[in-house]
């Protein structure tokens, strides 16, 4: 009897243990050791992972920040995550996951805004937001990215680890001004135009005649405090233009361009309780002399009538009372690019609009600015690791490669290597500069180091890796001394000089910019001056206007077209020119076409005048 009782207790214990691990499989491992886990139950079939370390020095203030959405960019990811190779994540980021621990026990909520893999680094894109449970101001915080798993898709929007969960402390979040990631709320009256935002994706642009709105049902969202963060840039000066206008029953918060005195200023105004029908003043904090057509970060909170303005990481407190008012405040809503009464329209672009429930601290805003403005300083990427339990048990490391330098300039060094072998195959290489990891590459044999200092000696080494993350011994040390400023040497350079002419035959050229639009050979950010410019057009020059059979529209047709469209036929409208610019050669061709058409109209009028003059002379003779 006693033995049966003991057996019953034992079976109950085993059953409860199995049930516990079945209902919570994410926490189940066959080995509890954190140094050598044998199985990651939640991520056991993911191929790779690496650490991302958030620097404590980037956390403003002395207090830890809780449930903080961290922006993950290309700066935080090892190159193999996006190179499209055998160890890469999926294009679109379907297999990307994050955890707060090395074993993957604690998965983190995340939102993939943009994730593009490509063998060419310039074509890669990454904007991912991850909710980190706690950011320490006293010690570095490490999270882990998991990737390299076929057939995966991102968690659903409203799931425990989906995008909505990232923004649990926010009422409204729109990266592009067109969709809401926090609650999926509709945004109506969207502007037609878009442009490239501060993180490389497309965002809404406002022309001073458009305003978007996200209405809030009466039963929703009546906090006593509200917070705002966004990036904005303006295209023209003006007074009292609303960039973002937030209204609910208890509080109103506005970011406004211009105040009647300084039209290049921006101010944050708060009113609590909310003032109705445009009556009353708001207390504001203001920054002057904001550069035109430049992205800037603005943030602040309203829990009282004296909000601070965080502008590009600086906390501004000046309590100016410039009479910001609400209009039609019976409508609870979030207005983008204009005021609630459809006036005070903004001429510019807005990105990454984050509206929080409650009043966040200035230190919170400054930390967000640090993360968004200098991601490479905010956090660093670790070295990729093979996920234990998904490998083949391979423990043999590759042989060491042989490294050499083929060319250098004043700021670059071209490296190449050969000779690494492995029993299962080499999958990648780590490049080190003066003993510090420079980058991790796929299975390639060359790399150009950029951003070097002229007339400086660097020591480079390389190691090889296999699919099980075994790493070879370090290669031979290859010293490279960069040229003096402006110089280049070696056979691998793409710039050549002959007879006093400097030429570049590989790729395209950007001056003052790294963004070169498709199909263009040269992009310049700034003004160009020259004594003469010659444009060699491939299109037909408009001599065709004078040829027989040219369909010259009548003046009545031209007048009708102008009345309907506001510009001449075949000439682009002002809005199109503002958005796309003009091509000098093509515009000169079109203008000459109009001049030649005008010449034909003048000749027609001359012929009609001569005919009328003859008729008048004949009438005089009859008298």
C-alpha positions in Angstrom: 0.0 0.0 0.0 2.8 2.3 1.0 4.7 1.5 -2.3 1.6 2.3 -4.3 1.2 5.6 -2.6 4.8 6.6 -3.4 4.3 5.5 -7.0 1.2 7.7 -7.2 3.1 10.7 -5.8 6.0 10.1 -8.3 3.7 9.9 -11.3 1.8 13.0 -10.2 5.1 14.9 -10.0 6.2 13.7 -13.4 2.8 14.5 -14.9 2.8 18.0 -13.5 6.3 18.7 -14.8 5.5 17.5 -18.3 2.3 19.6 -18.3 4.2 22.7 -17.1 6.7 22.4 -19.9 4.0 21.7 -22.4 2.0 24.8 -21.6 5.1 27.0 -21.5 7.3 25.5 -24.2 9.4 28.7 -24.6 11.1 28.1 -21.2 11.9 24.4 -21.8 15.5 23.4 -22.3 17.3 20.1 -21.9 20.2 21.8 -20.1 19.7 24.7 -17.6 23.3 25.9 -18.1 23.4 29.4 -19.6 27.0 28.8 -20.7 26.2 25.8 -22.9 22.5 25.5 -23.5 21.7 22.4 -25.6 18.3 23.5 -26.8 16.5 26.8 -27.4 12.9 25.5 -27.4 11.4 28.8 -28.7 14.2 29.4 -31.3 15.7 25.9 -31.7 15.5 26.0 -35.5 16.8 29.5 -36.0 20.2 29.4 -37.5 22.0 32.5 -36.1 21.9 35.1 -33.4 24.1 37.9 -32.1 24.1 40.4 -29.3 23.3 44.1 -29.5 24.7 46.1 -26.7 23.1 49.4 -25.7 25.5 51.8 -24.1 24.6 53.0 -20.6 26.2 56.4 -21.4 23.5 57.0 -24.0 20.7 56.8 -21.4 19.9 60.3 -20.2 19.6 60.9 -16.5 20.4 58.5 -13.6 17.2 56.4 -13.6 16.5 53.2 -15.6 13.9 53.5 -18.4 11.2 50.9 -18.5 9.4 49.4 -21.6 11.5 51.6 -23.9 11.0 51.2 -27.7 14.5 51.0 -29.2 15.2 51.7 -32.8 17.3 49.1 -34.5 19.1 50.2 -37.7 21.9 48.9 -40.0 24.4 50.2 -37.5 23.2 47.6 -34.9 23.4 44.5 -37.2 26.3 42.4 -38.4 26.6 42.6 -42.2 25.7 38.9 -42.6 22.2 39.5 -41.3 21.5 41.6 -44.4 23.8 40.3 -47.1 21.4 37.8 -48.6 23.8 35.0 -48.1 23.5 31.5 -46.5 23.5 33.0 -43.0 21.3 36.0 -43.8 17.9 36.8 -42.4 14.9 36.7 -44.8 14.3 39.7 -47.0 11.4 41.6 -45.3 12.5 40.3 -41.8 10.0 37.5 -41.4 12.4 35.5 -39.4 13.7 38.3 -37.2 13.1 37.8 -33.5 14.5 39.5 -30.3 15.1 38.4 -26.7 16.4 40.0 -23.6 18.5 37.0 -22.7 21.1 34.9 -24.4 19.0 31.7 -24.3 15.9 33.2 -25.9 13.7 32.6 -22.9 12.3 36.1 -22.9 11.0 37.1 -26.3 10.6 40.9 -27.0 7.8 42.6 -28.9 9.0 44.2 -32.2 7.8 46.0 -35.3 9.5 45.7 -38.6 9.0 49.0 -40.5 11.5 48.2 -43.2 14.0 45.4 -43.8 15.8 44.8 -47.1 18.6 42.3 -47.6 21.0 42.7 -50.5 24.6 41.7 -51.4 25.3 45.4 -52.1 25.5 47.3 -48.8 24.1 50.5 -50.3 20.8 48.8 -51.1 20.2 47.4 -47.6 17.5 48.9 -45.3 16.6 48.4 -41.7 14.1 50.1 -39.4 12.9 47.8 -36.5 11.5 48.9 -33.2 11.9 46.6 -30.2 10.4 47.1 -26.7 13.2 46.6 -24.2 11.9 45.9 -20.6 14.6 48.1 -19.0 17.4 50.3 -20.1 20.0 50.8 -17.4 21.7 54.2 -16.9 24.5 52.6 -14.9 25.5 49.5 -16.9 25.2 48.4 -20.6 22.0 46.6 -21.6 22.3 43.6 -24.0 19.6 42.2 -26.1 19.8 39.5 -28.8 18.6 39.3 -32.4 17.7 35.8 -33.8 17.6 35.2 -37.6 18.3 32.8 -40.4 15.1 30.7 -40.4 13.2 29.9 -43.6 9.4 30.0 -43.8 8.9 32.5 -40.9 6.6 35.6 -40.9 6.4 38.4 -38.4 4.1 38.0 -35.4 0.6 39.3 -36.0 -0.1 43.0 -35.4 -2.1 42.4 -32.2 -0.2 39.4 -30.9 1.9 39.3 -27.7 5.1 40.1 -29.6 3.6 42.0 -32.5 4.0 45.7 -33.4 1.0 46.8 -31.3 2.7 45.4 -28.2 5.8 47.6 -28.8 3.7 50.7 -28.4 1.7 49.6 -25.3 2.6 53.0 -23.6 1.5 54.9 -26.7 -1.9 55.9 -28.1 -0.7 56.7 -31.7 2.5 56.0 -33.6 2.9 56.7 -37.3 6.3 56.3 -38.9 5.1 57.6 -42.3 2.2 59.9 -41.4 -0.2 57.5 -43.2 -0.6 54.4 -40.9 -0.9 53.9 -37.1 1.2 51.2 -35.5 -0.1 51.6 -32.0 -3.8 51.0 -32.5 -4.4 50.6 -36.2 -6.5 53.8 -36.2 -7.4 55.3 -39.6 -5.8 58.4 -40.9 -8.0 60.3 -43.3 -7.4 63.2 -45.8 -3.9 62.0 -46.5 -1.7 64.3 -48.5 -0.7 63.3 -52.0 3.1 63.8 -51.7 5.8 61.7 -50.0 9.5 62.1 -49.6 12.5 60.3 -48.0 12.4 60.6 -44.2 15.2 60.7 -41.7 15.5 56.9 -41.5 15.4 56.3 -45.3 11.7 55.3 -45.7 8.9 57.4 -47.4 6.9 59.8 -45.2 4.1 62.3 -45.9 4.9 65.8 -47.1 2.5 68.7 -46.8 2.3 71.6 -49.3 0.4 74.1 -47.1 -2.9 73.0 -48.7 -3.3 69.6 -47.0 -4.0 68.3 -43.5 -4.4 64.7 -42.3 -6.6 63.7 -39.3 -7.1 60.7 -37.1 -10.3 61.1 -35.2 -10.7 59.6 -31.7 -14.1 58.2 -30.5 -15.5 59.8 -27.5 -15.1 56.7 -25.4 -11.3 56.6 -26.0 -8.3 58.3 -24.8 -8.8 61.0 -22.1 -5.5 61.0 -20.3 -4.5 63.9 -18.0 -1.1 64.0 -19.7 0.1 63.4 -23.2 3.6 63.2 -24.8 4.7 64.0 -28.4 7.8 63.1 -30.3 8.4 63.6 -34.0 10.8 64.6 -36.7 9.8 67.6 -39.0 11.3 69.9 -41.6 9.7 72.9 -43.1 10.0 74.1 -46.8 8.8 77.8 -46.3 8.5 80.2 -43.5 5.1 81.2 -42.0 3.3 82.0 -38.8 1.2 79.8 -36.5 1.5 76.7 -38.8 0.5 73.5 -37.0 2.8 70.6 -37.4 1.0 68.3 -35.0 -2.2 69.3 -33.1 -3.5 66.9 -30.4 -6.8 67.4 -28.6 -8.7 65.4 -26.1 -11.0 66.3 -23.2 -8.3 67.0 -20.6 -5.4 68.4 -22.5 -4.2 69.9 -25.8 -0.7 69.8 -27.2 0.6 71.5 -30.3 3.9 71.7 -32.2 3.8 75.0 -34.2 6.0 76.7 -36.7 6.4 80.5 -36.5 4.9 83.0 -34.0 4.5 86.2 -36.0 7.9 87.5 -35.0 10.3 84.6 -35.9 8.8 82.6 -38.7 11.8 80.2 -38.5 10.9 79.3 -34.9 9.2 76.2 -33.5 7.3 76.1 -30.3 5.5 73.5 -28.2 2.3 74.6 -26.5 0.1 72.9 -23.9 -3.3 73.7 -22.5 -4.8 71.9 -19.5 -7.6 71.6 -19.1 -8.4 71.9 -22.8 -9.7 75.3 -23.8 -12.7 75.4 -26.0 -13.6 77.3 -29.2 -10.1 78.9 -29.5 -10.4 81.0 -26.3 -7.3 81.4 -24.1 -3.6 81.2 -24.3 -1.2 78.3 -24.1 2.1 78.4 -22.3 4.9 77.4 -24.7 8.6 76.7 -25.0 10.2 77.9 -28.2 13.4 77.5 -30.3 14.4 80.1 -32.9 16.5 80.1 -36.1 15.6 76.5 -37.1 17.2 75.7 -40.4 14.9 75.3 -43.4 14.6 72.0 -45.3 16.5 70.2 -42.4 15.1 67.3 -40.4 14.9 68.1 -36.7 13.7 66.3 -33.6 11.0 67.8 -31.4 9.5 66.4 -28.2 7.6 67.4 -25.1 4.8 66.5 -22.7 1.7 68.2 -21.4 0.6 67.5 -17.8 0.6 71.2 -16.8 0.7 74.4 -18.7 4.5 74.8 -18.8 5.9 72.2 -21.1 9.6 71.9 -21.9 10.6 71.5 -25.6 13.3 68.9 -26.3 14.9 70.1 -29.6 17.6 67.8 -31.1 18.4 66.5 -27.6 18.6 70.0 -25.9 16.0 70.8 -23.2 14.5 74.2 -23.8 12.5 76.0 -21.1 11.5 79.6 -21.8 7.7 79.7 -20.9 6.8 82.1 -23.7 3.1 83.0 -23.9 2.4 83.6 -27.5 -1.3 83.0 -27.5 -1.6 79.6 -29.2 -5.3 78.6 -29.3 -7.4 75.7 -30.2 -10.3 75.9 -32.6 -13.3 73.5 -32.6 -11.9 71.6 -29.7 -15.1 69.6 -29.3 -13.5 67.3 -31.8 -11.1 64.8 -30.2 -8.5 64.0 -32.7 -4.9 64.1 -33.9 -4.2 66.5 -36.7 -1.1 66.4 -38.9 0.0 69.3 -40.9 -2.8 71.7 -39.8 -5.1 72.9 -37.1 -8.4 71.4 -36.0 -10.4 74.0 -37.9 -8.5 73.1 -41.1 -6.4 76.3 -41.0 -2.8 77.1 -40.2 -1.5 74.5 -42.7 2.1 73.3 -42.5 4.4 73.4 -45.6 6.9 70.6 -45.0 7.3 66.9 -44.0 6.7 65.0 -40.8 8.1 61.6 -39.7 8.0 59.2 -36.8 5.1 60.8 -35.0 4.9 59.2 -31.5 2.1 60.2 -29.1 2.3 58.7 -25.7 -0.2 58.1 -22.9 0.9 60.2 -20.0 3.8 62.6 -19.6 7.2 61.2 -20.4 10.2 62.7 -18.8 12.7 65.0 -20.6 15.3 62.3 -20.0 13.1 59.8 -21.9 12.9 62.2 -24.8 16.7 62.9 -24.9 17.3 59.1 -24.8 15.0 58.6 -27.8 16.9 61.4 -29.6 20.2 59.7 -28.9 18.9 56.4 -30.2 17.3 57.9 -33.4 19.9 60.5 -34.3 23.1 58.5 -33.6 22.2 54.8 -33.7 25.9 53.7 -34.1 26.8 55.5 -30.9 23.7 54.3 -29.0 24.3 50.5 -29.5 26.8 48.1 -31.1 26.6 44.8 -32.8 28.2 41.6 -31.5 29.7 38.7 -33.4 27.2 36.2 -35.0 26.9 32.9 -33.3 25.5 29.6 -34.4 22.4 28.7 -32.4 23.2 25.7 -30.2 20.9 22.8 -31.0 20.6 23.8 -34.7 24.1 23.0 -35.7 25.7 19.7 -36.9 28.0 19.2 -34.0 31.0 20.4 -36.1 33.9 21.5 -33.9 36.7 21.7 -36.4 37.8 25.3 -37.2 38.8 26.5 -40.7 42.4 27.0 -41.6 43.8 30.5 -41.3 43.5 32.6 -44.5 46.4 34.6 -46.0 45.8 38.3 -46.2 47.3 40.9 -48.5 46.6 44.6 -49.5 46.1 45.4 -53.2 45.7 49.2 -53.1 45.1 52.2 -50.9 44.1 55.8 -51.0 44.2 58.5 -48.4 41.0 57.2 -46.8 40.6 53.6 -48.0 42.5 50.2 -48.1 41.7 47.3 -50.4 42.2 43.9 -48.8 42.1 40.4 -50.3 42.7 36.9 -48.9 43.1 33.3 -50.0 43.8 29.9 -48.5 41.1 29.3 -45.9 39.6 25.7 -46.0 37.2 23.8 -43.8 35.9 20.3 -43.6 32.3 21.5 -44.0 33.0 24.7 -45.9 34.0 28.3 -45.1 30.9 30.5 -44.7 32.3 33.9 -43.7 35.2 36.1 -42.6 35.9 38.6 -39.7 38.0 41.6 -40.6 40.0 43.2 -37.8 41.7 46.7 -37.9 44.4 47.2 -35.2 42.9 44.2 -33.3 39.3 45.5 -33.3 36.6 43.9 -35.3 35.9 46.0 -38.4 33.2 43.9 -40.0 31.9 40.4 -40.6 31.4 39.3 -44.2 30.0 36.3 -46.1 32.1 33.9 -48.2 33.9 36.6 -50.2 37.6 37.3 -50.8 37.9 41.1 -50.9 36.9 44.0 -48.8 37.5 47.8 -49.0 38.0 49.5 -45.7 36.8 53.1 -45.7 36.9 56.1 -43.4 40.7 55.9 -42.8 43.0 58.8 -41.9 45.6 60.0 -44.4 49.3 59.2 -43.8 48.4 56.7 -41.1 49.5 53.0 -40.7 46.9 50.4 -39.8 47.4 46.7 -39.1 44.8 44.4 -40.6 44.1 40.7 -39.9 41.3 38.3 -40.9 39.8 35.1 -39.6 37.6 32.5 -41.3 34.3 31.0 -40.0 32.3 27.9 -40.8 28.5 27.2 -40.4 29.0 26.0 -36.8 30.6 29.4 -35.9 34.0 27.8 -35.5 36.7 30.5 -36.1 40.1 30.0 -37.6 43.4 31.2 -36.2 44.3 34.8 -37.0 45.9 35.4 -40.5 49.2 37.1 -41.0 49.3 40.8 -40.0 49.1 43.1 -43.1 50.2 46.7 -42.4 48.8 49.4 -44.7 49.9 53.1 -44.7 47.3 55.4 -46.3 48.5 57.9 -48.8 48.8 61.6 -48.1 45.6 63.6 -48.4 44.2 63.4 -51.9 46.6 60.7 -53.1 46.0 57.1 -54.3 48.2 54.2 -55.3 48.0 50.5 -56.4 46.2 48.9 -59.2 42.8 48.4 -57.6 41.7 52.1 -57.5 38.8 53.3 -59.6 40.1 56.9 -60.0 42.6 57.4 -62.8 44.7 60.4 -63.8 46.1 61.0 -67.3 47.3 64.2 -69.0 45.9 66.3 -66.1 42.5 64.7 -66.3 40.9 62.8 -63.3 38.4 60.2 -64.3 36.1 57.7 -62.5 34.7 54.8 -64.6 33.1 52.5 -61.9 29.8 53.4 -60.5 28.3 56.9 -59.9 29.5 59.9 -57.9 27.9 61.8 -55.0 29.2 65.1 -53.8 27.9 66.1 -50.4 25.5 63.2 -50.4 25.6 59.4 -50.4 22.1 59.1 -52.1 22.3 59.0 -55.9 18.9 58.5 -57.6 18.5 55.7 -60.0 19.7 56.4 -63.6 21.9 59.4 -62.6 25.7 59.4 -62.8 26.3 62.5 -60.5 24.4 63.9 -57.5 25.4 67.1 -55.8 23.9 68.4 -52.5 24.5 72.1 -52.9 25.0 74.7 -55.6 27.1 74.4 -58.7 28.8 77.4 -60.5 30.4 77.4 -64.0 31.0 79.8 -66.8 29.1 77.6 -69.3 27.0 74.5 -69.3 26.5 72.3 -72.4 23.6 69.8 -72.5 23.8 67.2 -75.3 20.1 66.2 -75.8 19.2 62.8 -77.2 15.6 64.0 -77.8 14.5 65.7 -81.1 15.1 69.5 -81.1 11.8 71.3 -81.8 12.4 72.2 -85.4 9.5 69.9 -86.0 7.2 72.8 -85.1 8.0 74.5 -88.4 7.5 71.4 -90.5 4.4 70.8 -92.6 1.8 68.8 -90.8 2.6 70.0 -87.2 -0.6 70.0 -85.2 -0.5 73.6 -83.9 -3.3 74.1 -81.4 -5.6 77.0 -81.9 -5.5 79.9 -79.5 -9.0 79.0 -78.3 -7.7 75.5 -77.5 -4.7 77.0 -75.6 -7.0 79.3 -73.7 -9.3 76.5 -72.7 -6.3 74.3 -71.5 -4.9 77.2 -69.4 -8.3 77.8 -67.8 -8.6 74.1 -66.9 -5.0 73.3 -65.9 -3.4 76.6 -64.9 -0.3 76.1 -67.1 0.7 75.7 -70.8 0.2 72.4 -72.6 3.3 70.1 -72.3 4.8 72.3 -69.6 4.9 70.7 -66.1 2.8 72.2 -63.3 4.4 74.0 -60.4 3.5 71.2 -58.0 5.2 68.6 -60.2 8.3 70.8 -60.5 8.5 71.3 -56.7 8.3 67.5 -56.2 10.6 66.3 -59.1 12.6 69.3 -60.2 13.3 70.1 -63.8 15.7 68.6 -66.4 17.6 71.6 -67.8 17.9 70.2 -71.4 14.3 69.0 -71.6 12.9 72.2 -70.2 14.9 74.3 -72.7 13.5 72.1 -75.5 9.9 72.6 -74.2 10.4 76.4 -73.9 11.8 76.6 -77.4 8.8 74.6 -78.6 6.5 77.2 -77.1 8.6 80.1 -78.6 8.4 78.5 -82.0 4.6 78.0 -81.6 4.4 81.7 -80.5 6.3 82.6 -83.7 3.7 80.8 -85.8 0.9 82.6 -84.0 2.6 85.9 -84.7 3.0 85.0 -88.4 -0.7 84.0 -88.5 -1.7 87.4 -86.9 0.6 89.2 -89.4 -1.1 87.5 -92.3 -4.6 88.4 -90.9 -3.5 92.0 -90.4 -2.2 92.3 -93.9 -5.4 90.8 -95.3 -7.5 93.3 -93.2 -5.3 96.2 -94.3 -5.9 95.3 -98.0 -9.7 95.1 -97.4 -9.6 98.5 -95.8 -7.6 100.0 -98.7 -10.2 98.6 -101.2 -13.1 100.1 -99.2 -11.4 103.5 -99.3 -11.0 103.3 -103.1 -14.7 102.6 -103.5 -15.5 105.8 -101.6 
